[in-house]
Amino acid sequence: MSSSQGNFSTPIMKAPSRFLEAVLALAIKSGEKVLEIYGSNFQVAQLPDQTTLTDANLVSHHFLTEALQALSGGFPVLSQFSSIPPFDERREWETYWLIGPLDGTLEFTRHIDEFTINIALIHQHKPVLGIVYAPALQTCYFAAEGCGAFKKVGDTEPQQIQVRMQAPTQPFVVGSRLHPNPGIEFYLKQLGEHHFNPMGSALKFCQVAEGEADLYPRIGLTSEWDTAAAQCIVETAGGAITDLQGKPLLYNAKASMVNPFFLAYGDKTKPWTRFAEGITGSPSSAPPPPSPLLKAVVELVMEAGKRVMAIYSTDFRVGTKADGSPYTAADLVSHHYLTEQLETLQGHFPVLSGESFAVPFEERSSWESYWLVDPMNGAEEFIKRNGEFTVNVALIHRNKPVLGVVYAPSQQTCYFSADGCGVFKCVGESPQVEIRPRVHALQKPVIVASDSELNPKLKAYLNNWNDCEVKTIGSSLKLCKIAEGEADFYPCLSASYEWDTAAPHYLVESVGGKVVDLHGDALRYNAKASLLNPYFFVYVDSSRDWKFDAMDLQTLEKLLAA
């Protein structure tokens, strides 16, 4: 089969080149309609979300939506101006069209010719066909899985394109002339000497795809329809589009259609993501609302936190458990409230709490799903009144956490995640924001531990580090600090229980981190009779062997056994 045909992994048709030609024809036809308005005295409006709108946006949207639905396959169409279906509905789509009817509306309204029409076919979260058409420039970039990436100008024959595999010492960078921001300025300062060329719309990606530029860093708000078609073209031409942690962008994989910050580049040997160290924010848009179940759990945990704080403000008494650990009335109040309320939620799963009576392993081993609760994580911190204590709730399914909520009531700070939608943080009445870790650890890594954990064994272990900074912080907040990029490593070389770790474990894994035992295996829950955890390590940067940076396994095991 010739290079212009190839095979799609999508079930669309046997001759993908003809299919691609049909979609190209639609893009060009839509471009003609857009140009008619471009040459007229069109009206400009601004939507409540600050999106600029003209008749051209809507004309292109309606034409492409109807025309694409009529093509072979009958796939659903999602456009920038569609009424976006709920995630529970569209997550079932294996294949669908994703279109940006007019990308670069600000360029359009200012009569700068750098606006495009973007069409992508998404299959299993990845773009497998992409078209970026700039009608005012009569220039079209297109690609499809198995067909290569091409550029066509006017009536000339299409020319195959590819990225520049080796970036020069001073790379060529493209970016928007209309949207400068501090994040970009910070990134470019870290990058060092470079050439910069401002450009509009998806044409920035196309400059990378055809080797005219080496890098397009986007530290600002974009949506999935802005990038999908261009991502197919860049990747097919040999380049990559990744988030700041180096992971490819995925589509229709979460409730929000807002992209993370990303980098588009050709030379894959250059450490582009390292220049983004220190940029830990996310797009300044409202994050997706939590799922109904997660929302309900967050509300319950916050209410438990209020009950804990009511005792915190009193002259409470301190008791001692059978294992020697302290407890207060706050542990019991939180335990009883959460145990009763969680059992009423969707699923009616059993509840296992740090304050529960022991449930025999023969009974709980049959639980496929259950709630795992630590009603007061960091009792020592509560007693010291330093504010570093939390209420933790996790949902465990088949020995793994699948939902996690950690709430620090004295700080009015809540971390939560479920459904693979990222990890969010809410402080007081402020809107929730998505958090991101520090993917590349600092040269002098920040290691976290609580005061009570700084026993002789941990101190001996830390003394073997060449250079590090140790910060003391209590409770599961240690893992949360790693999840939000304020710390790099947490070695737990003291006793802990499954309810201590389950909720923050899920948060760390949801941002790409790891919670593993001395052998590198992820912690598992309700998989053995004892509810004690093994010793474990927490980190995000997998390029470093954190487990044995200070000493080898044999030496570490001897230290722990002493």
KAQUIWO-V790626 format. One line per field, one symbol per residue. ss: DSSP state (2 for helix, 1 for strand, 0 for the rest). Layout:
ss->???
This chain:
ss->0000000000000002222222222222222222222200000111000001112222222222222220000001111000000022220000111111111022222000000111111110011111111122201111110001111110000011000000000001111000000222222222200011110000222222200000111100001222222222222200011110000100000000010001111000000222220000000000000002222222222222222222220000001100000110222222222222220000000111100000002222000011111111102222220000011111111001111111110000111111000011111000001110000000001111102220022222222000011111000022222220000011110000122222222222220001111000010000000001000111100000022200002222222220
